[in-house]
Amino acid sequence: MTNGITLCKMHHAAYDRNILGIKPPGYRVQVNADVLEEVDGPMLCHGIQDFHGRELMVLPQCRSEQPDRELLAALFETFLRAG
């Protein structure tokens, strides 16, 4: 699979809804600006907002097994347009 990313259910849903995006080539997480401004308790703060600006925690060592950067870039552009 060339564009697979393993995420937990919560982060997968946030990714699908453009609450968070993953910016190649560094695989850095970006959280929607509106969501960053929300104040809604520790789950939002620690579960989503704290990931803003961080790189993905684990990537396959083999470049061919990492998510396709071009496909990821296209999805990141969709995230930016949605925000």
mmCIF file of the N, C-alpha and C atoms, coordinates in Angstrom:
data_MODEL
# 
_entry.id   MODEL 
# 
loop_
_atom_site.group_PDB 
_atom_site.id 
_atom_site.type_symbol 
_atom_site.label_atom_id 
_atom_site.label_alt_id 
_atom_site.label_comp_id 
_atom_site.label_asym_id 
_atom_site.label_entity_id 
_atom_site.label_seq_id 
_atom_site.pdbx_PDB_ins_code 
_atom_site.Cartn_x 
_atom_site.Cartn_y 
_atom_site.Cartn_z 
_atom_site.occupancy 
_atom_site.B_iso_or_equiv 
_atom_site.pdbx_formal_charge 
_atom_site.auth_seq_id 
_atom_site.auth_comp_id 
_atom_site.auth_asym_id 
_atom_site.auth_atom_id 
_atom_site.pdbx_PDB_model_num 
ATOM 1   N N  . MET A 1 1  ? 0.848   -1.172 0.000  1.00 0.00 ? 1  MET A N  1 
ATOM 2   C CA . MET A 1 1  ? 0.000   0.000  0.000  1.00 0.00 ? 1  MET A CA 1 
ATOM 3   C C  . MET A 1 1  ? 0.895   1.237  0.000  1.00 0.00 ? 1  MET A C  1 
ATOM 4   N N  . THR A 1 2  ? 0.640   2.192  -0.871 1.00 0.00 ? 2  THR A N  1 
ATOM 5   C CA . THR A 1 2  ? 1.523   3.339  -0.995 1.00 0.00 ? 2  THR A CA 1 
ATOM 6   C C  . THR A 1 2  ? 1.072   4.564  -0.215 1.00 0.00 ? 2  THR A C  1 
ATOM 7   N N  . ASN A 1 3  ? -0.149  4.588  0.283  1.00 0.00 ? 3  ASN A N  1 
ATOM 8   C CA . ASN A 1 3  ? -0.569  5.771  1.015  1.00 0.00 ? 3  ASN A CA 1 
ATOM 9   C C  . ASN A 1 3  ? -1.243  5.429  2.331  1.00 0.00 ? 3  ASN A C  1 
ATOM 10  N N  . GLY A 1 4  ? -0.945  4.283  2.875  1.00 0.00 ? 4  GLY A N  1 
ATOM 11  C CA . GLY A 1 4  ? -1.552  3.879  4.137  1.00 0.00 ? 4  GLY A CA 1 
ATOM 12  C C  . GLY A 1 4  ? -0.851  4.505  5.336  1.00 0.00 ? 4  GLY A C  1 
ATOM 13  N N  . ILE A 1 5  ? -1.658  4.983  6.268  1.00 0.00 ? 5  ILE A N  1 
ATOM 14  C CA . ILE A 1 5  ? -1.155  5.504  7.533  1.00 0.00 ? 5  ILE A CA 1 
ATOM 15  C C  . ILE A 1 5  ? -1.996  4.866  8.629  1.00 0.00 ? 5  ILE A C  1 
ATOM 16  N N  . THR A 1 6  ? -1.339  4.278  9.603  1.00 0.00 ? 6  THR A N  1 
ATOM 17  C CA . THR A 1 6  ? -2.052  3.648  10.694 1.00 0.00 ? 6  THR A CA 1 
ATOM 18  C C  . THR A 1 6  ? -2.300  4.673  11.787 1.00 0.00 ? 6  THR A C  1 
ATOM 19  N N  . LEU A 1 7  ? -3.575  4.931  12.046 1.00 0.00 ? 7  LEU A N  1 
ATOM 20  C CA . LEU A 1 7  ? -3.973  5.866  13.089 1.00 0.00 ? 7  LEU A CA 1 
ATOM 21  C C  . LEU A 1 7  ? -5.024  5.206  13.963 1.00 0.00 ? 7  LEU A C  1 
ATOM 22  N N  . CYS A 1 8  ? -5.127  5.653  15.207 1.00 0.00 ? 8  CYS A N  1 
ATOM 23  C CA . CYS A 1 8  ? -6.206  5.165  16.054 1.00 0.00 ? 8  CYS A CA 1 
ATOM 24  C C  . CYS A 1 8  ? -7.523  5.720  15.517 1.00 0.00 ? 8  CYS A C  1 
ATOM 25  N N  . LYS A 1 9  ? -8.637  5.213  16.017 1.00 0.00 ? 9  LYS A N  1 
ATOM 26  C CA . LYS A 1 9  ? -9.950  5.606  15.524 1.00 0.00 ? 9  LYS A CA 1 
ATOM 27  C C  . LYS A 1 9  ? -10.173 7.118  15.621 1.00 0.00 ? 9  LYS A C  1 
ATOM 28  N N  . MET A 1 10 ? -9.799  7.725  16.733 1.00 0.00 ? 10 MET A N  1 
ATOM 29  C CA . MET A 1 10 ? -10.015 9.158  16.931 1.00 0.00 ? 10 MET A CA 1 
ATOM 30  C C  . MET A 1 10 ? -9.208  9.990  15.934 1.00 0.00 ? 10 MET A C  1 
ATOM 31  N N  . HIS A 1 11 ? -7.926  9.662  15.779 1.00 0.00 ? 11 HIS A N  1 
ATOM 32  C CA . HIS A 1 11 ? -7.086  10.437 14.867 1.00 0.00 ? 11 HIS A CA 1 
ATOM 33  C C  . HIS A 1 11 ? -7.443  10.174 13.407 1.00 0.00 ? 11 HIS A C  1 
ATOM 34  N N  . HIS A 1 12 ? -7.876  8.963  13.125 1.00 0.00 ? 12 HIS A N  1 
ATOM 35  C CA . HIS A 1 12 ? -8.316  8.647  11.764 1.00 0.00 ? 12 HIS A CA 1 
ATOM 36  C C  . HIS A 1 12 ? -9.548  9.486  11.409 1.00 0.00 ? 12 HIS A C  1 
ATOM 37  N N  . ALA A 1 13 ? -10.496 9.583  12.335 1.00 0.00 ? 13 ALA A N  1 
ATOM 38  C CA . ALA A 1 13 ? -11.692 10.397 12.103 1.00 0.00 ? 13 ALA A CA 1 
ATOM 39  C C  . ALA A 1 13 ? -11.322 11.868 11.949 1.00 0.00 ? 13 ALA A C  1 
ATOM 40  N N  . ALA A 1 14 ? -10.400 12.361 12.766 1.00 0.00 ? 14 ALA A N  1 
ATOM 41  C CA . ALA A 1 14 ? -9.950  13.758 12.666 1.00 0.00 ? 14 ALA A CA 1 
ATOM 42  C C  . ALA A 1 14 ? -9.266  14.001 11.325 1.00 0.00 ? 14 ALA A C  1 
ATOM 43  N N  . TYR A 1 15 ? -8.505  13.040 10.859 1.00 0.00 ? 15 TYR A N  1 
ATOM 44  C CA . TYR A 1 15 ? -7.822  13.148 9.561  1.00 0.00 ? 15 TYR A CA 1 
ATOM 45  C C  . TYR A 1 15 ? -8.847  13.170 8.424  1.00 0.00 ? 15 TYR A C  1 
ATOM 46  N N  . ASP A 1 16 ? -9.825  12.272 8.485  1.00 0.00 ? 16 ASP A N  1 
ATOM 47  C CA . ASP A 1 16 ? -10.859 12.206 7.446  1.00 0.00 ? 16 ASP A CA 1 
ATOM 48  C C  . ASP A 1 16 ? -11.710 13.469 7.395  1.00 0.00 ? 16 ASP A C  1 
ATOM 49  N N  . ARG A 1 17 ? -11.863 14.147 8.527  1.00 0.00 ? 17 ARG A N  1 
ATOM 50  C CA . ARG A 1 17 ? -12.701 15.349 8.601  1.00 0.00 ? 17 ARG A CA 1 
ATOM 51  C C  . ARG A 1 17 ? -11.888 16.640 8.473  1.00 0.00 ? 17 ARG A C  1 
ATOM 52  N N  . ASN A 1 18 ? -10.628 16.507 8.097  1.00 0.00 ? 18 ASN A N  1 
ATOM 53  C CA . ASN A 1 18 ? -9.731  17.658 7.917  1.00 0.00 ? 18 ASN A CA 1 
ATOM 54  C C  . ASN A 1 18 ? -9.570  18.485 9.189  1.00 0.00 ? 18 ASN A C  1 
ATOM 55  N N  . ILE A 1 19 ? -9.645  17.826 10.324 1.00 0.00 ? 19 ILE A N  1 
ATOM 56  C CA . ILE A 1 19 ? -9.323  18.471 11.598 1.00 0.00 ? 19 ILE A CA 1 
ATOM 57  C C  . ILE A 1 19 ? -7.814  18.481 11.761 1.00 0.00 ? 19 ILE A C  1 
ATOM 58  N N  . LEU A 1 20 ? -7.185  17.437 11.249 1.00 0.00 ? 20 LEU A N  1 
ATOM 59  C CA . LEU A 1 20 ? -5.726  17.416 11.222 1.00 0.00 ? 20 LEU A CA 1 
ATOM 60  C C  . LEU A 1 20 ? -5.251  16.947 9.866  1.00 0.00 ? 20 LEU A C  1 
ATOM 61  N N  . GLY A 1 21 ? -4.087  17.426 9.495  1.00 0.00 ? 21 GLY A N  1 
ATOM 62  C CA . GLY A 1 21 ? -3.462  17.043 8.242  1.00 0.00 ? 21 GLY A CA 1 
ATOM 63  C C  . GLY A 1 21 ? -2.034  16.610 8.510  1.00 0.00 ? 21 GLY A C  1 
ATOM 64  N N  . ILE A 1 22 ? -1.443  15.916 7.558  1.00 0.00 ? 22 ILE A N  1 
ATOM 65  C CA . ILE A 1 22 ? -0.067  15.460 7.682  1.00 0.00 ? 22 ILE A CA 1 
ATOM 66  C C  . ILE A 1 22 ? 0.707   16.015 6.500  1.00 0.00 ? 22 ILE A C  1 
ATOM 67  N N  . LYS A 1 23 ? 1.693   16.843 6.815  1.00 0.00 ? 23 LYS A N  1 
ATOM 68  C CA . LYS A 1 23 ? 2.442   17.558 5.778  1.00 0.00 ? 23 LYS A CA 1 
ATOM 69  C C  . LYS A 1 23 ? 3.728   16.816 5.426  1.00 0.00 ? 23 LYS A C  1 
ATOM 70  N N  . PRO A 1 24 ? 3.837   16.407 4.173  1.00 0.00 ? 24 PRO A N  1 
ATOM 71  C CA . PRO A 1 24 ? 5.110   15.862 3.737  1.00 0.00 ? 24 PRO A CA 1 
ATOM 72  C C  . PRO A 1 24 ? 6.074   16.996 3.451  1.00 0.00 ? 24 PRO A C  1 
ATOM 73  N N  . PRO A 1 25 ? 7.354   16.824 3.315  1.00 0.00 ? 25 PRO A N  1 
ATOM 74  C CA . PRO A 1 25 ? 8.025   15.531 3.381  1.00 0.00 ? 25 PRO A CA 1 
ATOM 75  C C  . PRO A 1 25 ? 8.379   15.089 4.796  1.00 0.00 ? 25 PRO A C  1 
ATOM 76  N N  . GLY A 1 26 ? 8.220   15.944 5.796  1.00 0.00 ? 26 GLY A N  1 
ATOM 77  C CA . GLY A 1 26 ? 8.617   15.589 7.152  1.00 0.00 ? 26 GLY A CA 1 
ATOM 78  C C  . GLY A 1 26 ? 7.574   14.847 7.947  1.00 0.00 ? 26 GLY A C  1 
ATOM 79  N N  . TYR A 1 27 ? 6.422   14.586 7.326  1.00 0.00 ? 27 TYR A N  1 
ATOM 80  C CA . TYR A 1 27 ? 5.321   13.890 8.005  1.00 0.00 ? 27 TYR A CA 1 
ATOM 81  C C  . TYR A 1 27 ? 4.960   14.600 9.310  1.00 0.00 ? 27 TYR A C  1 
ATOM 82  N N  . ARG A 1 28 ? 4.807   15.930 9.211  1.00 0.00 ? 28 ARG A N  1 
ATOM 83  C CA . ARG A 1 28 ? 4.492   16.761 10.374 1.00 0.00 ? 28 ARG A CA 1 
ATOM 84  C C  . ARG A 1 28 ? 2.985   16.985 10.449 1.00 0.00 ? 28 ARG A C  1 
ATOM 85  N N  . VAL A 1 29 ? 2.425   16.830 11.645 1.00 0.00 ? 29 VAL A N  1 
ATOM 86  C CA . VAL A 1 29 ? 0.991   16.994 11.882 1.00 0.00 ? 29 VAL A CA 1 
ATOM 87  C C  . VAL A 1 29 ? 0.650   18.477 11.989 1.00 0.00 ? 29 VAL A C  1 
ATOM 88  N N  . GLN A 1 30 ? -0.414  18.860 11.338 1.00 0.00 ? 30 GLN A N  1 
ATOM 89  C CA . GLN A 1 30 ? -0.934  20.217 11.460 1.00 0.00 ? 30 GLN A CA 1 
ATOM 90  C C  . GLN A 1 30 ? -2.408  20.117 11.830 1.00 0.00 ? 30 GLN A C  1 
ATOM 91  N N  . VAL A 1 31 ? -2.814  20.870 12.844 1.00 0.00 ? 31 VAL A N  1 
ATOM 92  C CA . VAL A 1 31 ? -4.196  20.866 13.307 1.00 0.00 ? 31 VAL A CA 1 
ATOM 93  C C  . VAL A 1 31 ? -4.893  22.112 12.769 1.00 0.00 ? 31 VAL A C  1 
ATOM 94  N N  . ASN A 1 32 ? -6.133  21.948 12.350 1.00 0.00 ? 32 ASN A N  1 
ATOM 95  C CA . ASN A 1 32 ? -6.952  23.042 11.850 1.00 0.00 ? 32 ASN A CA 1 
ATOM 96  C C  . ASN A 1 32 ? -6.924  24.208 12.833 1.00 0.00 ? 32 ASN A C  1 
ATOM 97  N N  . ALA A 1 33 ? -6.732  25.424 12.327 1.00 0.00 ? 33 ALA A N  1 
ATOM 98  C CA . ALA A 1 33 ? -6.590  26.615 13.172 1.00 0.00 ? 33 ALA A CA 1 
ATOM 99  C C  . ALA A 1 33 ? -7.793  26.827 14.086 1.00 0.00 ? 33 ALA A C  1 
ATOM 100 N N  . ASP A 1 34 ? -8.992  26.577 13.588 1.00 0.00 ? 34 ASP A N  1 
ATOM 101 C CA . ASP A 1 34 ? -10.190 26.735 14.423 1.00 0.00 ? 34 ASP A CA 1 
ATOM 102 C C  . ASP A 1 34 ? -10.175 25.765 15.600 1.00 0.00 ? 34 ASP A C  1 
ATOM 103 N N  . VAL A 1 35 ? -9.707  24.562 15.364 1.00 0.00 ? 35 VAL A N  1 
ATOM 104 C CA . VAL A 1 35 ? -9.648  23.552 16.423 1.00 0.00 ? 35 VAL A CA 1 
ATOM 105 C C  . VAL A 1 35 ? -8.566  23.920 17.439 1.00 0.00 ? 35 VAL A C  1 
ATOM 106 N N  . LEU A 1 36 ? -7.479  24.506 16.977 1.00 0.00 ? 36 LEU A N  1 
ATOM 107 C CA . LEU A 1 36 ? -6.427  24.932 17.905 1.00 0.00 ? 36 LEU A CA 1 
ATOM 108 C C  . LEU A 1 36 ? -6.929  26.003 18.876 1.00 0.00 ? 36 LEU A C  1 
ATOM 109 N N  . GLU A 1 37 ? -7.886  26.800 18.453 1.00 0.00 ? 37 GLU A N  1 
ATOM 110 C CA . GLU A 1 37 ? -8.413  27.865 19.296 1.00 0.00 ? 37 GLU A CA 1 
ATOM 111 C C  . GLU A 1 37 ? -9.499  27.397 20.253 1.00 0.00 ? 37 GLU A C  1 
ATOM 112 N N  . GLU A 1 38 ? -10.063 26.221 20.022 1.00 0.00 ? 38 GLU A N  1 
ATOM 113 C CA . GLU A 1 38 ? -11.126 25.682 20.872 1.00 0.00 ? 38 GLU A CA 1 
ATOM 114 C C  . GLU A 1 38 ? -10.608 25.370 22.273 1.00 0.00 ? 38 GLU A C  1 
ATOM 115 N N  . VAL A 1 39 ? -11.464 25.553 23.250 1.00 0.00 ? 39 VAL A N  1 
ATOM 116 C CA . VAL A 1 39 ? -11.172 25.155 24.631 1.00 0.00 ? 39 VAL A CA 1 
ATOM 117 C C  . VAL A 1 39 ? -12.292 24.201 25.026 1.00 0.00 ? 39 VAL A C  1 
ATOM 118 N N  . ASP A 1 40 ? -11.942 22.916 25.179 1.00 0.00 ? 40 ASP A N  1 
ATOM 119 C CA . ASP A 1 40 ? -12.983 21.911 25.423 1.00 0.00 ? 40 ASP A CA 1 
ATOM 120 C C  . ASP A 1 40 ? -12.483 20.767 26.298 1.00 0.00 ? 40 ASP A C  1 
ATOM 121 N N  . GLY A 1 41 ? -11.559 21.030 27.163 1.00 0.00 ? 41 GLY A N  1 
ATOM 122 C CA . GLY A 1 41 ? -11.112 20.003 28.092 1.00 0.00 ? 41 GLY A CA 1 
ATOM 123 C C  . GLY A 1 41 ? -9.880  19.251 27.635 1.00 0.00 ? 41 GLY A C  1 
ATOM 124 N N  . PRO A 1 42 ? -9.442  18.322 28.484 1.00 0.00 ? 42 PRO A N  1 
ATOM 125 C CA . PRO A 1 42 ? -8.165  17.640 28.262 1.00 0.00 ? 42 PRO A CA 1 
ATOM 126 C C  . PRO A 1 42 ? -8.131  16.713 27.057 1.00 0.00 ? 42 PRO A C  1 
ATOM 127 N N  . MET A 1 43 ? -9.258  16.135 26.670 1.00 0.00 ? 43 MET A N  1 
ATOM 128 C CA . MET A 1 43 ? -9.230  15.209 25.539 1.00 0.00 ? 43 MET A CA 1 
ATOM 129 C C  . MET A 1 43 ? -8.881  15.952 24.253 1.00 0.00 ? 43 MET A C  1 
ATOM 130 N N  . LEU A 1 44 ? -9.493  17.094 24.025 1.00 0.00 ? 44 LEU A N  1 
ATOM 131 C CA . LEU A 1 44 ? -9.155  17.887 22.846 1.00 0.00 ? 44 LEU A CA 1 
ATOM 132 C C  . LEU A 1 44 ? -7.722  18.401 22.947 1.00 0.00 ? 44 LEU A C  1 
ATOM 133 N N  . CYS A 1 45 ? -7.373  18.910 24.107 1.00 0.00 ? 45 CYS A N  1 
ATOM 134 C CA . CYS A 1 45 ? -6.041  19.483 24.304 1.00 0.00 ? 45 CYS A CA 1 
ATOM 135 C C  . CYS A 1 45 ? -4.949  18.440 24.077 1.00 0.00 ? 45 CYS A C  1 
ATOM 136 N N  . HIS A 1 46 ? -5.024  17.336 24.792 1.00 0.00 ? 46 HIS A N  1 
ATOM 137 C CA . HIS A 1 46 ? -3.960  16.324 24.738 1.00 0.00 ? 46 HIS A CA 1 
ATOM 138 C C  . HIS A 1 46 ? -4.142  15.330 23.592 1.00 0.00 ? 46 HIS A C  1 
ATOM 139 N N  . GLY A 1 47 ? -5.396  15.129 23.180 1.00 0.00 ? 47 GLY A N  1 
ATOM 140 C CA . GLY A 1 47 ? -5.670  14.137 22.142 1.00 0.00 ? 47 GLY A CA 1 
ATOM 141 C C  . GLY A 1 47 ? -5.502  14.646 20.727 1.00 0.00 ? 47 GLY A C  1 
ATOM 142 N N  . ILE A 1 48 ? -5.671  15.969 20.527 1.00 0.00 ? 48 ILE A N  1 
ATOM 143 C CA . ILE A 1 48 ? -5.569  16.536 19.186 1.00 0.00 ? 48 ILE A CA 1 
ATOM 144 C C  . ILE A 1 48 ? -4.593  17.713 19.153 1.00 0.00 ? 48 ILE A C  1 
ATOM 145 N N  . GLN A 1 49 ? -4.866  18.745 19.926 1.00 0.00 ? 49 GLN A N  1 
ATOM 146 C CA . GLN A 1 49 ? -4.108  19.992 19.842 1.00 0.00 ? 49 GLN A CA 1 
ATOM 147 C C  . GLN A 1 49 ? -2.617  19.817 20.120 1.00 0.00 ? 49 GLN A C  1 
ATOM 148 N N  . ASP A 1 50 ? -2.275  18.973 21.061 1.00 0.00 ? 50 ASP A N  1 
ATOM 149 C CA . ASP A 1 50 ? -0.860  18.775 21.403 1.00 0.00 ? 50 ASP A CA 1 
ATOM 150 C C  . ASP A 1 50 ? -0.041  18.142 20.288 1.00 0.00 ? 50 ASP A C  1 
ATOM 151 N N  . PHE A 1 51 ? -0.701  17.580 19.280 1.00 0.00 ? 51 PHE A N  1 
ATOM 152 C CA . PHE A 1 51 ? 0.028   16.962 18.166 1.00 0.00 ? 51 PHE A CA 1 
ATOM 153 C C  . PHE A 1 51 ? 0.426   17.980 17.103 1.00 0.00 ? 51 PHE A C  1 
ATOM 154 N N  . HIS A 1 52 ? -0.109  19.191 17.197 1.00 0.00 ? 52 HIS A N  1 
ATOM 155 C CA . HIS A 1 52 ? 0.191   20.222 16.200 1.00 0.00 ? 52 HIS A CA 1 
ATOM 156 C C  . HIS A 1 52 ? 1.703   20.493 16.145 1.00 0.00 ? 52 HIS A C  1 
ATOM 157 N N  . GLY A 1 53 ? 2.258   20.376 14.958 1.00 0.00 ? 53 GLY A N  1 
ATOM 158 C CA . GLY A 1 53 ? 3.678   20.640 14.752 1.00 0.00 ? 53 GLY A CA 1 
ATOM 159 C C  . GLY A 1 53 ? 4.598   19.463 15.009 1.00 0.00 ? 53 GLY A C  1 
ATOM 160 N N  . ARG A 1 54 ? 4.064   18.358 15.504 1.00 0.00 ? 54 ARG A N  1 
ATOM 161 C CA . ARG A 1 54 ? 4.903   17.193 15.783 1.00 0.00 ? 54 ARG A CA 1 
ATOM 162 C C  . ARG A 1 54 ? 4.980   16.288 14.561 1.00 0.00 ? 54 ARG A C  1 
ATOM 163 N N  . GLU A 1 55 ? 6.095   15.601 14.442 1.00 0.00 ? 55 GLU A N  1 
ATOM 164 C CA . GLU A 1 55 ? 6.240   14.604 13.375 1.00 0.00 ? 55 GLU A CA 1 
ATOM 165 C C  . GLU A 1 55 ? 5.553   13.316 13.794 1.00 0.00 ? 55 GLU A C  1 
ATOM 166 N N  . LEU A 1 56 ? 5.138   12.529 12.799 1.00 0.00 ? 56 LEU A N  1 
ATOM 167 C CA . LEU A 1 56 ? 4.566   11.216 13.111 1.00 0.00 ? 56 LEU A CA 1 
ATOM 168 C C  . LEU A 1 56 ? 5.560   10.439 13.961 1.00 0.00 ? 56 LEU A C  1 
ATOM 169 N N  . MET A 1 57 ? 5.038   9.694  14.900 1.00 0.00 ? 57 MET A N  1 
ATOM 170 C CA . MET A 1 57 ? 5.892   9.023  15.877 1.00 0.00 ? 57 MET A CA 1 
ATOM 171 C C  . MET A 1 57 ? 6.672   7.853  15.290 1.00 0.00 ? 57 MET A C  1 
ATOM 172 N N  . VAL A 1 58 ? 6.062   7.124  14.371 1.00 0.00 ? 58 VAL A N  1 
ATOM 173 C CA . VAL A 1 58 ? 6.706   5.928  13.823 1.00 0.00 ? 58 VAL A CA 1 
ATOM 174 C C  . VAL A 1 58 ? 6.476   5.891  12.319 1.00 0.00 ? 58 VAL A C  1 
ATOM 175 N N  . LEU A 1 59 ? 7.546   5.688  11.589 1.00 0.00 ? 59 LEU A N  1 
ATOM 176 C CA . LEU A 1 59 ? 7.479   5.475  10.150 1.00 0.00 ? 59 LEU A CA 1 
ATOM 177 C C  . LEU A 1 59 ? 8.311   4.245  9.813  1.00 0.00 ? 59 LEU A C  1 
ATOM 178 N N  . PRO A 1 60 ? 7.897   3.498  8.800  1.00 0.00 ? 60 PRO A N  1 
ATOM 179 C CA . PRO A 1 60 ? 8.743   2.375  8.382  1.00 0.00 ? 60 PRO A CA 1 
ATOM 180 C C  . PRO A 1 60 ? 10.139  2.877  7.988  1.00 0.00 ? 60 PRO A C  1 
ATOM 181 N N  . GLN A 1 61 ? 11.152  2.116  8.294  1.00 0.00 ? 61 GLN A N  1 
ATOM 182 C CA . GLN A 1 61 ? 12.521  2.483  7.949  1.00 0.00 ? 61 GLN A CA 1 
ATOM 183 C C  . GLN A 1 61 ? 12.742  2.469  6.438  1.00 0.00 ? 61 GLN A C  1 
ATOM 184 N N  . CYS A 1 62 ? 12.141  1.510  5.788  1.00 0.00 ? 62 CYS A N  1 
ATOM 185 C CA . CYS A 1 62 ? 12.296  1.356  4.344  1.00 0.00 ? 62 CYS A CA 1 
ATOM 186 C C  . CYS A 1 62 ? 11.451  2.415  3.630  1.00 0.00 ? 62 CYS A C  1 
ATOM 187 N N  . ARG A 1 63 ? 12.087  3.251  2.834  1.00 0.00 ? 63 ARG A N  1 
ATOM 188 C CA . ARG A 1 63 ? 11.403  4.350  2.137  1.00 0.00 ? 63 ARG A CA 1 
ATOM 189 C C  . ARG A 1 63 ? 10.228  3.853  1.301  1.00 0.00 ? 63 ARG A C  1 
ATOM 190 N N  . SER A 1 64 ? 10.383  2.686  0.690  1.00 0.00 ? 64 SER A N  1 
ATOM 191 C CA . SER A 1 64 ? 9.323   2.152  -0.167 1.00 0.00 ? 64 SER A CA 1 
ATOM 192 C C  . SER A 1 64 ? 8.077   1.762  0.627  1.00 0.00 ? 64 SER A C  1 
ATOM 193 N N  . GLU A 1 65 ? 8.195   1.604  1.929  1.00 0.00 ? 65 GLU A N  1 
ATOM 194 C CA . GLU A 1 65 ? 7.061   1.246  2.779  1.00 0.00 ? 65 GLU A CA 1 
ATOM 195 C C  . GLU A 1 65 ? 6.412   2.462  3.438  1.00 0.00 ? 65 GLU A C  1 
ATOM 196 N N  . GLN A 1 66 ? 7.011   3.634  3.256  1.00 0.00 ? 66 GLN A N  1 
ATOM 197 C CA . GLN A 1 66 ? 6.453   4.856  3.836  1.00 0.00 ? 66 GLN A CA 1 
ATOM 198 C C  . GLN A 1 66 ? 5.308   5.370  2.960  1.00 0.00 ? 66 GLN A C  1 
ATOM 199 N N  . PRO A 1 67 ? 4.403   6.182  3.543  1.00 0.00 ? 67 PRO A N  1 
ATOM 200 C CA . PRO A 1 67 ? 3.307   6.740  2.742  1.00 0.00 ? 67 PRO A CA 1 
ATOM 201 C C  . PRO A 1 67 ? 3.849   7.531  1.549  1.00 0.00 ? 67 PRO A C  1 
ATOM 202 N N  . ASP A 1 68 ? 3.166   7.430  0.435  1.00 0.00 ? 68 ASP A N  1 
ATOM 203 C CA . ASP A 1 68 ? 3.556   8.130  -0.788 1.00 0.00 ? 68 ASP A CA 1 
ATOM 204 C C  . ASP A 1 68 ? 3.463   9.639  -0.546 1.00 0.00 ? 68 ASP A C  1 
ATOM 205 N N  . ARG A 1 69 ? 4.568   10.335 -0.719 1.00 0.00 ? 69 ARG A N  1 
ATOM 206 C CA . ARG A 1 69 ? 4.621   11.774 -0.416 1.00 0.00 ? 69 ARG A CA 1 
ATOM 207 C C  . ARG A 1 69 ? 3.742   12.596 -1.347 1.00 0.00 ? 69 ARG A C  1 
ATOM 208 N N  . GLU A 1 70 ? 3.641   12.206 -2.607 1.00 0.00 ? 70 GLU A N  1 
ATOM 209 C CA . GLU A 1 70 ? 2.795   12.961 -3.539 1.00 0.00 ? 70 GLU A CA 1 
ATOM 210 C C  . GLU A 1 70 ? 1.321   12.817 -3.192 1.00 0.00 ? 70 GLU A C  1 
ATOM 211 N N  . LEU A 1 71 ? 0.899   11.605 -2.865 1.00 0.00 ? 71 LEU A N  1 
ATOM 212 C CA . LEU A 1 71 ? -0.496  11.401 -2.461 1.00 0.00 ? 71 LEU A CA 1 
ATOM 213 C C  . LEU A 1 71 ? -0.796  12.126 -1.149 1.00 0.00 ? 71 LEU A C  1 
ATOM 214 N N  . LEU A 1 72 ? 0.137   12.060 -0.226 1.00 0.00 ? 72 LEU A N  1 
ATOM 215 C CA . LEU A 1 72 ? -0.024  12.749 1.047  1.00 0.00 ? 72 LEU A CA 1 
ATOM 216 C C  . LEU A 1 72 ? -0.080  14.261 0.841  1.00 0.00 ? 72 LEU A C  1 
ATOM 217 N N  . ALA A 1 73 ? 0.732   14.779 -0.074 1.00 0.00 ? 73 ALA A N  1 
ATOM 218 C CA . ALA A 1 73 ? 0.726   16.212 -0.371 1.00 0.00 ? 73 ALA A CA 1 
ATOM 219 C C  . ALA A 1 73 ? -0.626  16.649 -0.938 1.00 0.00 ? 73 ALA A C  1 
ATOM 220 N N  . ALA A 1 74 ? -1.214  15.831 -1.789 1.00 0.00 ? 74 ALA A N  1 
ATOM 221 C CA . ALA A 1 74 ? -2.531  16.152 -2.352 1.00 0.00 ? 74 ALA A CA 1 
ATOM 222 C C  . ALA A 1 74 ? -3.582  16.198 -1.244 1.00 0.00 ? 74 ALA A C  1 
ATOM 223 N N  . LEU A 1 75 ? -3.533  15.246 -0.317 1.00 0.00 ? 75 LEU A N  1 
ATOM 224 C CA . LEU A 1 75 ? -4.475  15.241 0.800  1.00 0.00 ? 75 LEU A CA 1 
ATOM 225 C C  . LEU A 1 75 ? -4.216  16.430 1.735  1.00 0.00 ? 75 LEU A C  1 
ATOM 226 N N  . PHE A 1 76 ? -2.957  16.827 1.880  1.00 0.00 ? 76 PHE A N  1 
ATOM 227 C CA . PHE A 1 76 ? -2.642  17.975 2.720  1.00 0.00 ? 76 PHE A CA 1 
ATOM 228 C C  . PHE A 1 76 ? -3.197  19.257 2.099  1.00 0.00 ? 76 PHE A C  1 
ATOM 229 N N  . GLU A 1 77 ? -3.160  19.368 0.790  1.00 0.00 ? 77 GLU A N  1 
ATOM 230 C CA . GLU A 1 77 ? -3.750  20.529 0.110  1.00 0.00 ? 77 GLU A CA 1 
ATOM 231 C C  . GLU A 1 77 ? -5.256  20.582 0.350  1.00 0.00 ? 77 GLU A C  1 
ATOM 232 N N  . THR A 1 78 ? -5.903  19.427 0.351  1.00 0.00 ? 78 THR A N  1 
ATOM 233 C CA . THR A 1 78 ? -7.345  19.355 0.663  1.00 0.00 ? 78 THR A CA 1 
ATOM 234 C C  . THR A 1 78 ? -7.572  19.834 2.093  1.00 0.00 ? 78 THR A C  1 
ATOM 235 N N  . PHE A 1 79 ? -6.733  19.412 3.010  1.00 0.00 ? 79 PHE A N  1 
ATOM 236 C CA . PHE A 1 79 ? -6.819  19.863 4.412  1.00 0.00 ? 79 PHE A CA 1 
ATOM 237 C C  . PHE A 1 79 ? -6.693  21.374 4.490  1.00 0.00 ? 79 PHE A C  1 
ATOM 238 N N  . LEU A 1 80 ? -5.730  21.956 3.786  1.00 0.00 ? 80 LEU A N  1 
ATOM 239 C CA . LEU A 1 80 ? -5.516  23.405 3.828  1.00 0.00 ? 80 LEU A CA 1 
ATOM 240 C C  . LEU A 1 80 ? -6.721  24.157 3.261  1.00 0.00 ? 80 LEU A C  1 
ATOM 241 N N  . ARG A 1 81 ? -7.288  23.653 2.179  1.00 0.00 ? 81 ARG A N  1 
ATOM 242 C CA . ARG A 1 81 ? -8.456  24.317 1.580  1.00 0.00 ? 81 ARG A CA 1 
ATOM 243 C C  . ARG A 1 81 ? -9.677  24.224 2.495  1.00 0.00 ? 81 ARG A C  1 
ATOM 244 N N  . ALA A 1 82 ? -9.783  23.137 3.253  1.00 0.00 ? 82 ALA A N  1 
ATOM 245 C CA . ALA A 1 82 ? -10.931 22.954 4.151  1.00 0.00 ? 82 ALA A CA 1 
ATOM 246 C C  . ALA A 1 82 ? -10.873 23.853 5.360  1.00 0.00 ? 82 ALA A C  1 
ATOM 247 N N  . GLY A 1 83 ? -9.648  24.258 5.749  1.00 0.00 ? 83 GLY A N  1 
ATOM 248 C CA . GLY A 1 83 ? -9.468  25.008 6.989  1.00 0.00 ? 83 GLY A CA 1 
ATOM 249 C C  . GLY A 1 83 ? -9.658  26.451 6.825  1.00 0.00 ? 83 GLY A C  1 
# 
